[in-house]
Amino acid sequence: MNSKIPAILATLLVAVAPLAGAANVAAGANVTTTGAGFGLSNGWGAGTLAAPSTVVDGAFVADSTQWNLGTVYWQGDSADTADTITIRLAGAATVTSLLLQGDNNDIYSVSYEDLGGTWHALATFSPHGTVAAPDTLTVGWGMGVAPASFAAVTAQAFQITASGDDSYAVSEFQATGDLLPTVPEPGSGLLLLAGLGALGVLA
């Protein structure tokens, strides 16, 4: 057997490996905030507003951190839908669970955008868990963590809104799933066919 074939096959396997297992598909996504409330501390002094990108950087703040210190925080009303955090994925993904770190005494609602551009309600969070144990009800003040699992959905973006005491914060958002393979351009498809043909000749 030609010794080049195993090397070529190994290269192909490395290329498709990222598609083989579930991962945090929100990591490094494009994050934007919309609304006038972001950066307002609601009487809590001068906060430290983090960049929107930190919401998907994979780093949690310490359990029970004050809500407006090193987070993406905002001031709203009791049912605040005007201020939103939008997380646009690098590509469409099939998602089965979410994890959110936010101010513990509020409710955070997450919607997802399907492939047709329609938004759907997906999950709500009351983040009272710790970073090490998100399912617990341990955190009674400041930033806490909460997970949510559901039947798989195909999403290209997520949106976070909040309701509660008018003082909201999110410091981390993760979405577990698999990015869908992109449809190749016609030219790319021809190149793939040519490559497969070359493999056949080598064989």
C-alpha positions in Angstrom: 0.0 0.0 0.0 1.2 3.5 -0.8 2.7 5.1 2.3 1.3 8.5 1.4 -2.3 7.3 1.9 -2.2 6.9 5.7 -0.6 10.4 6.0 -3.4 11.9 3.9 -6.1 10.1 5.8 -4.5 11.3 9.1 -4.6 14.9 7.9 -8.3 14.5 7.0 -9.1 13.1 10.4 -7.4 16.0 12.2 -9.4 18.4 10.0 -12.8 17.0 11.0 -11.9 16.2 14.7 -13.4 19.5 16.0 -16.8 18.3 14.6 -16.7 15.0 16.4 -17.6 16.0 20.0 -19.7 18.6 21.9 -17.9 21.8 22.9 -18.7 25.3 24.0 -19.8 26.7 20.7 -20.2 30.2 22.2 -16.5 30.5 22.9 -15.1 33.5 21.0 -18.5 34.5 19.5 -19.3 38.0 18.5 -21.1 39.8 21.5 -22.9 43.1 21.3 -25.0 45.0 23.8 -28.1 47.0 22.9 -29.8 49.6 25.2 -29.1 52.6 27.3 -28.7 50.8 30.6 -25.3 49.2 30.2 -22.7 50.6 32.5 -25.2 52.2 34.9 -24.8 51.0 38.5 -28.2 52.0 39.9 -26.7 53.8 42.9 -24.0 51.2 43.6 -21.1 53.7 43.0 -18.7 53.5 40.1 -18.7 50.0 38.8 -16.1 48.2 36.5 -17.8 47.5 33.2 -16.2 44.6 31.3 -16.0 44.4 27.5 -18.9 42.5 25.9 -16.5 39.9 24.6 -15.7 38.7 28.1 -19.2 37.1 28.3 -17.8 34.3 26.1 -14.2 34.2 27.1 -14.5 31.0 29.2 -13.5 32.8 32.4 -15.8 33.1 35.4 -15.6 35.8 38.1 -15.3 34.6 41.6 -18.5 33.3 43.3 -20.4 36.1 45.0 -18.5 38.9 43.2 -20.4 42.2 43.5 -22.7 42.4 40.4 -21.1 45.5 38.9 -17.4 44.7 39.3 -15.7 43.2 36.2 -19.0 42.1 34.6 -21.3 43.2 31.7 -23.8 45.0 33.9 -26.8 47.3 33.3 -29.6 49.1 35.0 -33.1 48.4 33.7 -36.7 48.2 34.9 -38.4 45.2 36.6 -39.0 43.4 33.2 -36.2 44.7 31.1 -36.4 43.8 27.4 -34.9 47.0 26.0 -31.4 46.1 27.2 -30.1 43.0 25.6 -26.9 41.0 25.1 -26.7 39.3 21.7 -24.2 36.4 21.1 -23.7 35.6 17.5 -22.0 32.3 16.9 -19.2 31.7 14.3 -21.7 29.4 12.5 -24.9 27.5 13.1 -24.8 24.9 15.9 -26.9 22.2 17.4 -27.0 23.1 21.1 -28.3 21.0 24.0 -27.3 23.0 27.2 -26.4 26.4 28.4 -24.5 27.8 31.4 -24.8 31.4 32.6 -23.1 33.4 35.4 -25.2 36.4 36.5 -26.4 38.4 39.4 -28.0 35.8 41.7 -31.2 37.7 42.6 -32.5 38.2 39.1 -34.0 36.1 36.3 -32.2 35.9 33.0 -34.1 34.8 29.9 -32.3 33.4 26.9 -33.7 33.2 23.4 -32.2 31.7 20.3 -32.3 32.6 16.6 -33.0 29.7 14.2 -31.6 29.3 10.7 -34.5 31.2 9.3 -33.9 34.3 11.5 -36.8 33.7 13.9 -36.2 34.1 17.6 -37.6 31.6 20.1 -37.6 31.5 23.9 -35.3 28.8 25.2 -34.4 28.9 28.9 -34.5 31.0 32.1 -31.9 31.2 34.8 -31.9 32.0 38.5 -28.1 31.8 39.1 -27.5 30.6 42.7 -24.9 27.9 42.0 -21.1 28.1 42.4 -18.6 27.8 39.5 -17.6 24.4 40.8 -21.2 23.3 41.5 -23.6 25.2 39.2 -26.6 23.0 40.2 -26.5 24.0 43.9 -28.3 26.9 45.7 -25.3 28.1 47.5 -24.8 31.7 46.3 -27.0 34.1 48.2 -25.4 37.4 47.2 -23.5 38.6 44.1 -22.6 36.5 41.0 -23.9 33.0 40.8 -24.1 30.2 38.1 -27.0 28.2 36.7 -27.2 25.6 34.0 -30.1 24.6 31.6 -30.6 21.5 29.5 -33.2 20.9 26.8 -34.0 19.1 23.6 -31.5 20.0 20.9 -32.0 23.2 19.0 -30.2 24.6 16.0 -29.1 28.2 16.6 -27.0 30.8 15.0 -27.3 33.4 17.8 -28.5 33.8 21.4 -30.0 36.8 23.2 -30.1 37.5 27.0 -32.6 39.8 28.8 -33.3 40.1 32.5 -36.1 40.8 35.0 -35.8 41.4 38.8 -34.4 44.2 40.9 -33.4 46.6 38.0 -29.6 45.8 38.6 -28.4 43.1 36.2 -25.1 41.5 35.3 -23.7 38.7 33.2 -20.1 37.6 33.3 -20.1 34.3 31.4 -22.3 32.5 28.9 -21.6 29.0 27.5 -23.5 26.9 25.0 -22.7 23.2 24.7 -23.2 21.6 21.3 -21.7 21.0 17.9 -21.0 23.5 15.1 -22.7 22.4 11.9 -20.4 21.9 8.9 -20.6 24.7 6.4 -21.8 24.1 2.9 -18.8 24.4 0.6 -18.8 26.9 -2.3 -19.1 25.2 -5.7 -15.4 25.7 -6.4 -14.5 24.1 -3.0 -16.7 21.1 -3.9 -14.8 20.7 -7.2 -11.5 20.8 -5.3 -12.8 18.2 -2.9 -13.8 15.9 -5.8 -10.4 16.4 -7.4 -8.7 15.5 -4.1 -10.7 12.4 -3.7 -9.9 11.5 -7.3 -6.2 11.9 -6.5 -6.6 9.6 -3.5 -8.1 7.0 -5.8 -5.2 7.3 -8.2 -2.7 6.9 -5.4 -4.5 3.8 -4.1 
